[in-house]
Structure formats: C-alpha cells, structure tokens
Amino acid sequence: MEKRDLLLVGAPMDAGKRRQGCRMGPDAYRVAGLEKALSDLGYSVADLGDVAPDPVDMAEHDHLFALPECVGWTRALARVARDTAGRGIPIFMGGDHALSMGTVAGMAAHAQDQGRPLFVLWLDAHSDFHTPNSTGSGNLHGTPVAYFTGQPGFEAFPPLAAPVPTDRVGMIGLRSVDPHERAALEKDKAMLADMRSIDEHGIKAPLMAFLDKVRATDGMLHVSLDVDFLEPAIAPAVGTTVPGGATEREAHLAMELLHESGLVCSLDLVELNPFLDERGRTAKLMVDLAASLMGRRIFDRPTRSF
C-alpha cells in the first residue's frame, strides 16, 4: 500500500443503540497508542480530533432510538469523510456502527468524484441490513448497510449522493443474521462469508475473491471493522458479543492481505465499548489490527502484557 497520510477522525457516536459506552471509543484508541503505532510504520499521522453531530430539528421517534441524533451524525460524518478523503486515508475511530451510514456515504461520494466505484468490506458478526421499517429493536446500528446501499425506509436521512450497489459489498465473519436480511442480501448478490464457510475454506479465499472484484473495476475499498467480528474471548469490549468469531491470527491475516492489495482508501473501527474491556486488551488488539492493515509485519508485532 502506498504510504499516504493517515487522518484519525474521532466519531464518539453512541446513538445507534441503547446500551451506552461507545462514545469512549475514540479516546480508548488514543490511549492504546494508535497514532504512535501507525507513525512507527513511517506514515505521517494527524489526529483531527472528534466530530460532533449536526443539529437536527426533528422530533424523537416512538420506535427508533435517538433518530434525530443519528441523522445529525450521518450528515456530519458524510461531510467529513468526503472532505478528508482527498487528503489521505481517513481512519474513523468509533463509536457505534451506525457511524458507517455517514462514513460510507461520504467515501462513496468521494469515489464518485474520482470517477471510481466504492466497494465496502464489512467485517462483522451481523449484516446490519435492517431498515427503519424492519428493525425490531429500533437500534439504528443495525441499519447502516441498508442505508448506504439505497434501501427504502430512510426518508429521514440525507439523500445519498452515490449509493453503493449491494453487489459491491462483501461481508466476512457473519454469524448472527436474520433470515429476511440474508434473503435480501443473497438476492442482490452481496458477497457473504459466514463463519461456517471460514471454518471450511479459511478466511483467505473469500477475501481474495472480493479483492479481485475491486481490482477488476479499478475500485476503491472502504473497510468497516466491528469489534464483534472477533471471538469474544479475545475482544470482550463490545455490547453485541456473538461466540465463534474470527481468531486473532485470522484477523491479522485478513489485515495483512488487505495491506498487500493496496486497495484500501478508508477504515472504520467500530463498536469498541471501553466500559466492557479488560485492562484495555480489546483496544490494543484493534490498534494492532489497524497497524497490520497499514503494513506492520508479523515479526514486528510488539509483545503485549495485560
């Protein structure tokens, strides 16, 4: 991967679900040494501070949790993503996964400005393909993929400058998907790799197939990494733990392959809830994974003590 400038953007969004704590995520990444880990790899790294949601004049919704605040975050993050993408590789330190409504929308608009398609790699236990009309919980962190792919039901949210077609979305690590979400995603030809397929074929095969699709169209790649992609035993600091996730070695291999592809233009680090962590181990692991994505080799990984 070309050594472009890295831009750290804090997104202390805690509006996508009722269980609070993700607002502390950006500072946890800072304390865990994300900036130093990346600058040690030879990058110029700038921490741009934290984004704040735009003010929104909208009534609260009876079912959807914190709808006005989520709309405000989406507007602000889409604008910041589009503005920063031309200056380097933005790394959005979250924050819950609803922040990707804004980050992906902004990156897709930037890619369209460059005349290139945006692809999205979704590393997550969940497909997050609910709409405001289908979500049973009312938690909007389960809806970002439906939003940025242009599904109906998001009239309260900003219109998309450049929707991402569902066949440009790749999901790896799935193990908690509602049946109607899966049917809709398969119908629209999203690339879906659940943990059963990873158990059988490894993580490399689906990832390389997806990267080949991106490369074939001269696409740009946004990576959205949710803490619950990982096995909870190694990454406990998330409110949506699902047993059977990616191992530390599988996750590092994925990051190393992404680095070697040279296709990544932006990164989300989401759903870290430091309130649920054990002596910072999850934050440190996410920092290590980001460093692998940016080129840290396996022999260069630091020894961690907890």
Secondary structure as UniProt FT lines:
FT   STRAND          6..11
FT   HELIX           22..24
FT   HELIX           25..31
FT   TURN            32..33
FT   HELIX           34..39
FT   TURN            40..42
FT   STRAND          45..50
FT   TURN            65..66
FT   HELIX           67..85
FT   TURN            86..87
FT   STRAND          89..94
FT   HELIX           97..99
FT   HELIX           100..113
FT   TURN            114..115
FT   STRAND          118..123
FT   TURN            132..134
FT   HELIX           140..142
FT   HELIX           144..148
FT   TURN            149..150
FT   TURN            155..156
FT   HELIX           166..168
FT   STRAND          169..174
FT   HELIX           179..187
FT   TURN            188..189
FT   STRAND          191..194
FT   HELIX           195..201
FT   HELIX           204..216
FT   TURN            217..218
FT   STRAND          220..226
FT   HELIX           227..229
FT   TURN            232..234
FT   TURN            239..240
FT   HELIX           248..261
FT   STRAND          264..270
FT   HELIX           274..276
FT   TURN            279..280
FT   HELIX           281..293
FT   TURN            294..295
FT   HELIX           298..300
//
